[in-house]
Amino acid sequence: MSPTILAIESSCDETSAAVIRNGKILNNIIATQSVHQRYGGVVPELASRAHQKHIVPVVDQALKEAGIDKHQLDAVAFTQGPGLLGALLVGSSFAKAMAWGLGVPLIAVNHMQAHILAHFIEDPKPVFPFLCLTVSGGHTQIVLVESPMHMQVIGETQDDAVGEAFDKAAKMLELPYPGGPFIDKLAQKGNPEAFRFPLSEMPGLNYSFSGIKTAILYFLRDQTKTDPTFVENNINDICASIQHTLIHMLLQKLKKAAKQTGIKQIAIAGGVAANSGLRQALENQRTELGWEVYIPKFEYCTDNAAMIAMTAHFKYLEKDFSSMDVAPMPRMKF
């Protein structure tokens, strides 16, 4: 069985389409939205309007670049959730209409499951079972991955996600949006041991990042009271220290999960997986703890349709199709 599938991703502020044939990604077209930068965060209504503007040309480009006529498609896939409701509605409505018009199956995909299965787009691929740390602006989870369709969350944040902690810290430092990549860039020139922030302790394998955001806020407030130029004069060291602390918190629980399960195949996924500090820290564990580490390419860390397509491929093989009354789920769980 060698299905050809068109996949659409529209969960937040990027409109993306990809074509997969026989498990091989043929392309990965992404249209970004710059309109949100002036607001310091994604504005849901503006994101929805941008998706409506971009989705037809993005899908058209994906089909043309793949050399695929729409009548050659065996299925159409889309992101069902989690994400922004208005944004998800654009992608789901388009996918439903196209699948119905072509008379092919419709495949609804869990966005977070897709982040994990992005590891199967290119070699090297992890072997089941493996642990995956999924880190993004909305999620921080440790997932036990037993097969493409069987995953179990064994640890997760109880409040804020680590990506939100990065972005909120960047906002406090008056860095441009999205702030996470700017912290990463400046951190590479700073001393990670320059400043210390308290670590939040949670039971089991769970995380909490609300406390460190408050600690950073109070730290900056106290330092700038005595020295108004403190941030400007220490920006590299501040960013390095914040990033070091957040990464330490992530790896602390990941090490615990690996020890509890006995699994040494470790992967990361999600937007924060593009962070150079986290990628390097995981590489260091490869030597220290004998882990087999899997890190996707940058383009497959952020939101993209290639990961939706890969997940759809596995679901097609299982004949896991959706009916036309399937609805977007902004708070979709595994």
C-alpha positions in Angstrom: 0.0 0.0 0.0 1.6 3.3 -1.1 -0.9 6.1 -0.3 -0.5 9.7 -1.5 -1.8 12.1 1.1 -2.1 15.9 1.2 -1.7 17.3 4.8 -2.7 20.7 6.1 -1.5 22.3 9.3 -3.2 25.5 10.7 -3.1 25.2 14.4 -1.6 28.6 15.2 0.1 31.2 13.1 1.6 29.2 10.2 -0.3 27.9 7.2 1.4 24.8 5.9 0.8 22.0 3.4 2.8 18.9 2.5 2.4 15.9 0.3 3.6 12.4 1.3 3.7 9.4 -1.0 4.5 5.9 0.3 5.9 7.3 3.6 8.2 9.8 1.9 7.7 13.5 2.3 7.8 15.2 -1.1 7.6 18.8 0.1 6.8 21.0 3.1 5.4 24.5 2.2 5.0 27.0 5.0 3.5 30.5 5.0 4.4 32.5 8.1 2.5 35.4 9.6 4.5 38.5 10.5 1.4 40.6 11.6 1.6 39.3 15.2 5.1 40.8 15.9 3.7 44.3 16.6 1.4 42.8 19.3 4.0 40.7 21.1 2.0 37.5 20.7 -0.4 35.7 18.4 -3.8 37.5 17.9 -6.3 34.6 17.1 -8.6 36.6 14.9 -5.7 37.9 12.8 -4.3 34.4 12.6 -7.6 33.0 11.3 -7.8 35.7 8.6 -4.2 35.0 7.5 -4.9 31.3 7.2 -7.9 32.1 4.9 -5.6 34.2 2.7 -2.8 31.6 2.6 -4.4 28.2 2.5 -5.3 28.1 -1.2 -2.0 29.2 -2.6 -0.1 27.1 -0.1 -2.0 23.9 -1.0 -1.7 24.7 -4.7 2.1 25.1 -4.4 2.4 21.9 -2.5 0.6 19.9 -5.2 2.5 21.6 -8.0 5.9 21.2 -6.5 5.2 17.5 -5.8 4.0 17.0 -9.3 0.7 15.6 -8.0 -2.7 16.2 -9.5 -5.4 16.4 -6.8 -7.2 13.4 -8.3 -4.1 11.3 -7.5 -4.7 11.9 -3.8 -5.7 8.9 -1.6 -6.6 11.0 1.4 -6.6 14.5 2.9 -5.3 15.1 6.4 -5.5 18.1 8.7 -4.7 19.2 12.3 -7.7 18.6 14.5 -6.0 20.1 17.6 -4.8 21.3 19.9 -4.5 24.9 18.8 -6.5 28.1 18.2 -10.1 27.3 17.4 -10.5 29.9 14.5 -7.2 28.7 13.0 -8.1 25.1 13.2 -11.5 25.8 11.6 -9.8 27.1 8.5 -7.7 24.0 8.0 -10.4 21.5 8.9 -13.1 23.1 6.7 -10.7 23.2 3.7 -9.7 19.6 4.3 -13.3 18.4 4.6 -14.4 20.2 1.5 -11.4 18.8 -0.5 -11.8 15.3 0.7 -15.6 15.3 0.1 -15.1 16.8 -3.4 -12.5 14.2 -4.3 -14.3 11.3 -2.6 -11.3 10.3 -0.6 -10.9 9.6 3.2 -10.4 12.4 5.7 -7.7 12.0 8.4 -7.8 14.1 11.6 -4.4 14.4 13.3 -3.3 15.3 16.8 -0.8 18.1 16.6 1.3 16.9 19.5 1.4 13.3 18.2 2.6 14.7 14.9 5.5 16.5 16.6 6.7 13.2 17.9 6.3 11.3 14.6 8.3 14.1 12.8 11.2 11.9 13.8 10.2 9.4 11.1 10.4 11.9 8.3 14.2 11.3 7.8 16.9 9.0 9.1 18.1 8.3 11.7 14.7 7.1 13.2 14.2 6.0 16.8 13.2 2.4 17.6 10.2 1.7 19.7 9.8 2.1 22.6 11.4 5.5 23.2 10.9 8.6 25.3 10.1 11.9 23.7 10.3 15.3 25.4 7.7 17.5 23.7 8.4 21.1 24.3 6.5 24.1 22.8 4.7 27.3 23.7 1.7 25.4 24.9 3.0 22.0 26.0 5.7 20.4 28.0 5.4 16.6 28.2 7.4 13.5 28.6 5.8 10.8 26.4 6.4 7.1 26.4 6.1 6.2 22.7 5.4 2.5 22.2 4.3 2.6 18.5 3.1 5.3 16.0 -0.5 5.0 17.4 0.2 4.2 21.0 1.7 7.0 23.2 1.3 7.7 26.9 2.1 11.0 28.6 4.0 10.1 31.8 4.9 13.6 32.9 3.7 17.1 32.0 3.6 20.7 33.2 1.0 21.5 35.8 0.7 25.2 34.7 2.8 27.0 32.1 4.8 25.4 29.2 8.5 25.9 28.9 8.0 27.8 25.6 5.8 30.3 27.4 8.5 30.7 30.1 11.0 31.6 27.4 8.7 34.0 25.7 7.5 35.7 28.9 11.1 36.1 30.0 12.0 37.6 26.7 9.1 40.1 27.0 10.3 41.2 30.4 13.7 41.8 28.8 12.0 43.8 26.0 13.2 41.4 23.3 11.3 41.1 20.1 8.5 38.5 19.6 8.8 35.5 19.4 11.3 35.9 22.3 12.6 32.3 22.7 14.9 32.4 19.7 16.3 35.8 20.8 17.1 34.4 24.3 18.8 31.4 22.7 20.9 33.7 20.4 22.0 36.0 23.2 22.6 33.1 25.6 25.3 31.7 23.4 27.4 34.8 24.2 26.7 34.8 28.0 27.7 33.0 31.2 25.1 30.5 32.2 26.3 30.5 35.8 26.2 34.3 36.2 22.8 34.4 37.9 20.8 31.7 39.8 17.1 31.2 39.7 15.1 28.9 42.0 14.0 25.5 40.6 10.4 24.5 41.0 9.9 21.0 42.4 6.9 18.9 41.4 6.0 15.3 42.3 6.8 12.5 39.9 7.7 13.5 36.4 5.6 16.6 36.3 6.8 20.2 35.7 6.0 23.7 36.8 7.2 26.8 35.1 5.0 29.5 36.7 7.4 30.0 39.6 10.5 30.7 37.6 8.6 33.4 35.6 7.8 35.1 38.8 11.3 34.8 40.1 12.7 36.4 36.9 10.2 39.2 37.2 11.3 40.0 40.8 14.9 39.5 40.0 14.8 42.1 37.2 12.7 44.5 39.3 15.2 44.4 42.2 18.3 44.7 40.0 17.0 47.6 38.0 16.0 49.5 41.1 19.6 50.0 42.0 21.0 50.0 38.5 18.6 51.1 35.7 21.1 49.9 33.1 21.4 46.4 34.6 19.6 44.6 31.8 21.3 46.4 29.0 24.8 45.8 30.6 24.1 42.1 31.4 21.7 40.9 28.7 23.9 38.0 27.5 24.5 36.7 31.0 20.8 37.1 32.0 19.6 35.1 28.9 22.3 32.4 29.4 21.3 32.0 33.1 17.6 31.8 32.3 18.1 29.3 29.5 20.5 27.2 31.6 17.9 27.0 34.4 15.0 26.1 32.1 17.0 23.4 30.4 18.2 22.0 33.7 14.6 21.7 34.8 13.7 19.9 31.6 16.5 17.4 31.8 16.1 16.7 35.5 12.8 15.0 34.9 13.8 13.5 31.6 16.7 11.8 33.3 14.4 10.5 36.0 11.9 9.2 33.4 14.8 7.4 31.6 15.9 5.8 34.8 12.4 4.7 35.8 11.6 3.1 32.5 15.1 1.8 31.6 14.7 3.4 28.2 17.8 5.0 26.7 16.3 6.1 23.3 15.5 9.7 23.9 13.9 12.2 21.4 12.8 15.8 21.6 10.0 17.5 19.6 8.2 20.8 19.4 9.2 24.4 18.8 11.6 24.6 21.8 13.4 21.5 20.4 15.0 24.1 18.0 16.8 25.7 21.0 20.5 25.2 20.6 21.2 25.0 24.3 18.7 22.1 24.7 20.0 20.3 21.7 23.6 20.6 23.0 22.5 19.5 26.5 20.9 16.4 25.1 24.0 15.6 23.0 26.1 15.8 26.2 23.8 13.2 27.8 24.6 10.9 24.9 28.1 10.6 26.3 27.4 10.8 30.0 24.4 8.4 30.2 24.8 6.4 27.1 21.6 7.7 25.6 20.7 7.3 21.9 19.5 10.9 21.1 17.2 11.9 18.3 16.9 15.5 17.3 14.8 16.5 14.3 15.9 19.1 11.8 14.9 22.7 12.6 12.2 22.8 10.0 10.4 19.9 11.6 10.6 21.3 15.1 8.3 24.3 14.5 4.7 23.8 13.2 4.7 22.3 9.8 2.6 20.0 7.6 5.3 17.4 7.0 4.7 16.1 10.5 1.0 16.0 9.9 1.5 14.1 6.7 3.8 11.5 8.4 1.2 10.9 11.1 -1.5 10.7 8.4 0.5 8.0 6.6 0.6 5.8 9.7 -3.1 6.4 10.3 -4.0 5.6 6.7 -2.2 2.2 7.1 -4.4 1.6 10.1 -7.5 2.8 8.2 -8.0 5.3 11.0 -10.3 7.7 9.0 -12.6 10.5 10.3 -16.2 11.2 9.3 -17.2 14.6 7.9 -18.8 15.7 11.2 -15.4 15.6 13.0 -14.8 18.9 14.8 -11.6 20.9 15.7 -10.5 20.4 19.3 -8.6 23.4 20.7 -7.7 21.5 23.9 -7.2 18.1 22.3 -5.4 15.5 24.4 -3.4 12.4 23.4 
